[in-house]
Amino acid sequence: MYDFPDQRGHFGPYGGVFVSETLMYALEELKETYAKFQHDPEFIAEFNSELKHFVGRPSPIYHAKRWSDEIGGAQIYFKREDLNHTGAHKINNVIGQALLAKRMGKPRIIAETGAGQHGVATATICARFGLECIIYMGSVDVERQAQNIYRMRLLGATVVPVESGSKTLKDALNEAMRDWVTNVENTFYIIGTVAGPHPYPAMVRDFQSVIGTECITQMPEMTGRQPDYVLACVGGGSNAMGIFYPYINYPDVKLIGVEAAGDGIATGRHAAALCAGTPGVLHGNRTYLIQDANGQIMETHSVSAGLDYPGVGPEHAWLKDINRAQYTAVTDDDALEAFHNCCRIEGIIPALETSHAIAYACQLAKTLPKDQTILVNLSGRGDKDMHTVAQHTKVKL
């Protein structure tokens, strides 16, 4: 039986707590609060009520039949997280953490965001619960996600562009950490993925596992059995852990995470930490990182802002090492092709992050018989990516 992390937040050699002493009290406080409420009936009831009445869960599973028939191999199914309120899986985790913040009496919320969906989800819940909201976002991502910036500000959030480093998700996380150290008494940091110091990787996973839990009921209702493969894109990895975790104890279900190969792993311009990285420490935990021989973090590249991160959640690192999940990578070009095909064949505009998983699902389906099934976590919708796609296809909006 799979039972991770341990009491100190380790997934084998990964995870743990690597932070300054000034943050240890805040993390201990959070760990104790989560331990107190994670099995509390009143907390669970409020969490489930918000998911049902505010988010619109359960999200459906959809058979991409036209596309599957066109490919001629395995049947492809989508778990429709794009239909959630705010347009992605991010809202599931944010509700859970915001409910903890309320119980801890923390009126000020900070968050980091890359693609902007976590920022939008955080701003949305802060508006819902009357909490102050500050969102850190790399200035490169601010440029390519202008629509989400406006949404956050409409919802009452303060968006802080980060000009340091590569000006992307890694640097936004750095700035959010600095803010937290300075304002730890009244501030709750809502981390958007399954990375960071313990208890964040397990806590975010637990809140996101509603995705996979629903699938375990829904897939037999649709197909008579569980899927042969479960696929998800992996940046930090919360949407993937959300659908993977409930399936870990189903040994016949193969789990595949799809990273961003960018211009191709051989070019060095990619964001595939599991496929091409080495273990190291970043943002409070030990995991696979894209780093040089001296342990310096290298700049990453992906057409999708949400995958443009040099690390990955520590549980993914452990699942890779124990061979419970496999990890592969898809280039910008292949993801963009899958994006366009999904729009035209299935009438669904997926996020560019999700398009990486869809691209690999199509490649995999061609190699499998028609009676096999592939379940893809369609983690977000692509409204936010219109300018990026238009730019890459040289269309002027």
N, C-alpha and C positions, 0 to 999 in steps of 0.2 A: 504493500500500500504506500502510495506517494505521500509524504508528510514533510513538506518544506515550506518556509525556512525553519531553522532551529530557534531556540530561545534568544539567541544573539543576532538573529536576522541573517544567518548564512544559508546559502544554497550551495552546499559543498564548499569549495574555496571562494565562492563569489558572495557579493552582498556586503553585509556588515555595516559599520558606522565609522567613517573616516571624516570627521569634522572638527572644527575648533572647539575648545572647551566652552566658549560662550553659547554654543548651540546645544550642548549636551542636555541642559535642563529642559529646553523646549522639546527636544526629541523624547526625553523620558516622560514628560508630561503628556505628549501626544500618544506614546506607546501605552501608557496606563489608561488614558481616556478611551483609546480604541479597544483595548482589552476589556474594559468595563462595558462598553456599549455594543460590541460586535455581535453578541448573542442576546442582547436585551430586547424583549418582545416589543416594547413601546418604540424603541429606536428602529427596529426592523419594520414595524408596521408603518411608521412615518416615511421611511425610505421607500417602501413598496408603494405607498399611496402616492408619493411624488412621482415615482416612475410611471405609475398607471395614469394619473390624472393630469400631470404636467408634461411629461415626456411623451406619453402615448404608447407605452409598452403594454403587451409584448410586441416587438417588431416582427413582421412576417418573414417567412422564407418564400423565395420566388424561384420558380424553375425557368432558367434561361433556355427555353426549349428551341426557339428558332436558331439561336447561336449554336447550341449543342448539335442540332440536326445538320447545320452547315459544316461544322467541324467533322462530324461523322464518328466521333469516339465517345468518351464518357459523358455522362449527363452532368451539366453544371448548374448548381443552385447558389443563390445569393441570400445571405442573411442581411436583411434590409435595415442596417443601422442608419442609413442615409435618411430614413423616414422619421427618425427621432426629432423632437423639437430641438432646434438649433442646427440640425443637419448632420450630426455625426454621433459617434459613440461617446464622445467626451463628456456629455451631460450626465451619464450614469455615475461616474466617479465624482464629479464635482458636487452633485447633490449629497452624496455620502459624506464628503469632507466638510461641506458647508454645514450640515447638520451637526457634525462634531464641533465645528467652530462655535456654533450657537450654544452648545452645551458647555463649552469651555469659557464662554463669555469674552470671545475675541471679536471685536466689532470691525476690525480692519483686515481685509483679505488682500494678499498679493499672489500673483501667478506669473508664470512665463508662458510664452506661446511662440510657435514657429509658423504653422499654417494659419494660425488665427482661430481655429475652431475651439481650442481649449480656452483661449481668451474670451471668445464669444460666450461659451458655456458658463465660464466663471462670472462674467459681467451679468449674464442673464439671471443666475441664481442669486447674485448679490442684490440685484434689483428686486427679485422675488422675496428675499428675506430682509431687505433694508440694511445691507452691509456696505461699508466703504470698499471700493475696489480699485486696485492699482495693477496694471498689466505691463510687464516688461517684454519687449519684442525687438529683435535685431533690426537695424535700420534697413538692411537688405530685404528682409521679410516684410517690413512695413511698406516698401515700394511695391512688392509683388502681391501683396494682400490688402490693397487699398479698401476694398469693399468691406472686409472684416474689421478694419480699423474704424470705419464709419459706424458699423453696427455696434462695436464696443462702446464708442462714445455716445451713441444714441441711448444705450442702456445705462449710461451714467458713469462708466469707468474712465479712469485716467490712464491713457496709454503713454508709456515712456519708451521712446526709441533708444536703442543701445548702439553706441558708435564704436565700441571697443572690439578688438579681435577681428573675427571674420564677419561680425555684425549679423549673426544668425542665431539659431536656437541655443547653442552652447553658451554664447555670450549673454543672452537673455537670462539663462539659468544662473550664471555667475552673478549678475546684477541683482536678481531676486534674492539670492543667498545673502548678499551684502546688506540688502534692505532688512531681511529677517534678523540678522545679527544685531542690527541697530535698533529695531523696534519689536523685540521679541515679546515684551510684556503684553502688548495689545494686538499683536498681529498673528494671523494664521496663514501659513504658506500652503496653498493648494497646488501640489505638484501634479502635472498632467499626465505623467506616464509611470511605468513600473520601474523607474530608476530612482536615484537618490539614496540617502541613508535609511536604514531600518527605522520605523516600520513602513515607510512609503511603498517599497516594491510589493510587499504582501497585501497591504491595505488597498492600494489601487487595484491590484489583481482581484481581490475579493469583491470590490464594488463593481468591477467590470465583468465578473464571472456570470452575472445575470444573462449575458449574451449566450454563452455556451450552455448554460442550464436550460434556457428556453429551447435551444436547438435539440437537446437530448429528448425533449418531448415532441417537438415539431417534426423532426426528420422521419421518425417511424410513422407518424400520421400521414406524411406525404408519400413516402417511398416504401414503407413497411420495415425499414431497418435504419441503422445508423450509417453515416456516409463512410466511404472507403478512405477519403482524404478530406482533411480540413486545412484550408489555406488562409493566410492573412498576411498583409504587408507588415514590415517591422522597421520602425524608426527607433523610438525608445521601446515600443512594443506592447502598449496597453491594450490595443484592440485585439492583438494576437493572443496575449495571455488571457484576455477575457473570454475568447472562444476556445482556446486550447485547454485551459485549466480543468473544466469539468470533463474533458475527454481524456485526460492523462491516464486514468485508470481503465480506459477502454483500449486494450493493447492492439486490437485489430484496426483501429482508426489511426491512419498515418497523419502526422502533424507536420506541416511545411510552412516555414516563415520565409517571406520574400523581401529581401533588402533592396536598396537602391544602388545599382551598378553605375549610375551616372553616364559618363562617356565611355564606360568600360573599365573593369577593374584594372586591367593592364596599364591604363593611362594614368592611374593614380588619382583621377578625378571621379570619386565615387563616395558612397556613405555606407559601405558594407562592412561593418565592424565584425560581424560573426564570420563572414566568408573570408575576410582578408586582414583582420585585426589580431592583436595579441592582448593577453590579460594585463590590466593595470588599474589604477585608481583614479576616478574622476567623479566629481559632484557627490562625494560622500559614500561611494560604494566601489567595490572591486568587480570588474567585469571586462569584457572584450572591448578594446578601444582601437581607434585608428591613430597610431602614434609612431614616432620615429624610433631609431635605435637607442636614443637617449631618454625615451619616455615623454618627449614633448608631443602634445596633441597637434595633429596635422589638420589642415583645412579640408573640409568635405565638400562634395558637390552632388546635388540632385535637382532635377527639374521641380520636384515636389518639396515645398518648404518643410513639411512635417516629417520628412525622412532625412533631412539635411542635418544630421547629428553624428558626432564621432564615437558615440558609445551605444550601449543597448542595455535593457534591463538585465540584472544579474540572474534572474530565473531562466531567461532565454540562454544565457551562457551555460548554465547547468544542464538544461534540457539538451543542448547541443553536445556537451561532453558525455552525457550518459546515453546518447543516441535515442532519446525519446522523441526528439523533434529534429527534422533536417532543415537546413537553411540554404537558400540559393539567392541569386540576385538578378535583377532585370534592368536593362538600360533605359535611359530617358526615351530613346526612339521607340523601343518596344512598348513602353508604358503609354506613350502618346498614341501609338497605333491602336492599342487595346481601348484607350479612352474613346477614340473616334468610332471604333467598331461597336462598342457598347451603346454609344449614343444612337447609332444608325440602325443597329439590328434589334436592340431590346428596348429602345426608348427610355434609357436610364443614363443620366449624365453623372458619372462617378467622379469622386475626388481623384486627383493625380496620384496621391498616396495609394489609394485603393486600386488604381489602374495597374500598379505593379503586380499586385496579387492576381488580378484578372488576367493579365498578360501571361503569367506563368500557368494559370489554370488552363488557358487555351492551348499552350504548348504541351502540357501534361495530358490533356484530354485526347489529343491526337494519337497518343501512344497507348491508350487504354481501350478495352472493349466497351461496347455500348451499355452493358449492364452494370458498369462501375459508376459511382457517384462522387462528385467533387463538390464540397460545400465551401464557398468563399465568403469571408466576412467582408461585406460591402460596407466598409467602415464610415464612409462619409460621401456627401454629394459634392458635385463639382462646380457649383455656382461661384465659389470663391476663386476658382482657377481660370475663369474666362479670359482674363487679360494675359495670363501666362501662356495659355494654349494659343490664343490669337497671335501673340508675339512670335511663338515658335513656328507657327504656320504662315507667318507674314500676312496676317489679316489685320486691317486697321479697324478698330471699333469706333 
